[in-house]
Amino acid sequence: PASKQAIEAHLDVFSVFVDETEGLPLELNGVYQDAPVILEGMLGNINDWYANQQTPIVLKGKLNEADLTIEGTAGPLFPQPAARLDISLQAENISTFSRFAGMDLPALTGLDISATSTASGGQAAVENIKIKLNDPQLTVDLTGDIADLTNLTGISLKADIATDQGTA
């Protein structure tokens, strides 16, 4: 049998509470496979959640050396959850994700990812997917949408890839 690598993760800080403005600050600070994971910001307003209405979400953080931002709205939760969150991730070098992937990733530079995650009418989707890699050895420009994440249908992606390295 193939050997299995243990996954090691721990949280140093996980805090969500109601502050003096009725906001819900979030602080998460942990480690996954020896890579730091940090997320801080606001999960909206407690009164919005209680009233089952839309509330603003603003989170910023790090996945190892990559910058992560999540901004948008969530709610109402019932009768079906609704959300619209803009997600962006920037990394100077994709090798920063090696710990998360469980394997060595090449040292390609200039990664910029953005997308809008939506939930509405019982369906989850990803719109405005943009993945750009601008390394001198390899450039990638991927755009598209996924209409239904549950069934992985309605996938429309376009990729432009360029390299002058035959083995890349």
N, C-alpha and C positions, 0 to 999 in steps of 0.2 A: 504493500500500500504506500501511496505517496505521503510524505511527511506533511503535517499541517502546522502552519505557523500560528501561534497564539496571537490574538488581537488584544493589545493592551490599551486601555483608555481609562482616564480618571478625570473627575471634575474637582478643581480646587475651589471654585466659587460658582454657585448657581443661585441667583437671587431674583425674585419677582415680587414686588410689593406694591401697595397703593401709596402714592406720595401725596403731598399737601394739595396738589392741583387735581387730584383724582386720576392722575396718570398712572401707568403701569410700567415703571422702569424695569428693564431686564439687564442683568449682568451675568455672563457666562464666561468662565475662564477655565480651560482644561487642557488636556494633552491626549492626542490620539497617535499611537505608535511613535512616541517621542517627538511629535510635531505639535506646537502650540495651536490651540483653537480659542479664539476670543470673539465674543459677540456682545455688543452693548447697545442700548437705545431704549425705545419706547414701544410697548405693545398696545398702544392706544389708550383709551380712557375707560375706566371701570363702569362709569354710567352708560356709556355707549354699549358695552358688552351686556350689561344688565337689561337695557332697553331693546336689545336685539337689533341694533342698528350699526351702520358702517362706522368704523373708527380708523384713524390714521396709524400706520406702522412705520417706524424709522429705526433701522438697525444697521450698525457698522461693525466691522470686525476684521479678523485676520485668520486665514488658514495657512499656517506656517508663515511664509513671507508674502503671501498673496493677500490683496485687499478685497474685502467683500462688503457690498452694500445691498440692503434690501429696504425698499421704500414703496409705500402704496397704501392700500386700504384693505381691511378685512371686515367681514360681517355684512349683513346679518348672518347668524349661524343657522336659524330655523326659518322656514321648514327645510331649506337646503342651503348649505354653506355657500357664501359668496366671498370672493377676494380678487384683488388685482394688485399684484406685487411686481415692481420692477427690480430685477436682480442684476447686479454687475460684479464681475470678478476680474481683477487685473493682477498679473504676475510678471515680474521682470524675466523670470526663467521658469519653464514648465517643470524642471527638475525639483522645484519646491513641493510638487505633489507626489513625489516618489514614495514617501511614507504612507500617504493615503491609498495609493495604488498597490502597495505591497511589492513593488518592483522598481528597478532603476529606470528613470525616464531620461531621455536625452536633454542636454543643456541647450534647448532652443529658447530664444528670447522673444520678448514682446507679445505676450498673450493678453488678449482683451476679449472678454465674454460678456454679453448682455442678453437679456430675454425678459419677457413679461409673462408671468405665471397667472392664470386666471381660473377661477372656479365660479360657475354659474349654472343654474338649472340642473344640478346633479352631475355636471361634467367638468373635468379639469383639462386645461389646455396650456400650451406654451406658444406665445406669439412673438414675433419680432426677434427671433433667434439670430444673434450675430456673434460669430466666433472669428477672431482675427489673430493670426500669428504672423509676426513680421520679423522673422529671423533671416540673416543674410543667406543661410543655406536653404531655407524653406519658407515660403509664404503660403498662408491658407486664408481664404476669405469664404466663410460659410454663412449663408443666410437661410431663413425658412420659418416654418410654423409646424406645430403638431396639434391638430384639432381635437383629438381625444386621447389623453394620456392613459386612461383606464384600459382601452382596447388597442392602443397604439395604432390608431387609424387617422386618416387625414394628414399624413406626413408629406410635407412639401419642403424639400431642402435643395439648395443649389450650392455647389462648392467650386471654387477656383483655386487650384493648387499649382504652385510653380516651384521647381527646384532645378538647379544645374548640377546636382549630385545624383548620378544614376542609382547609387545604392541607397539613397535617402528614402 
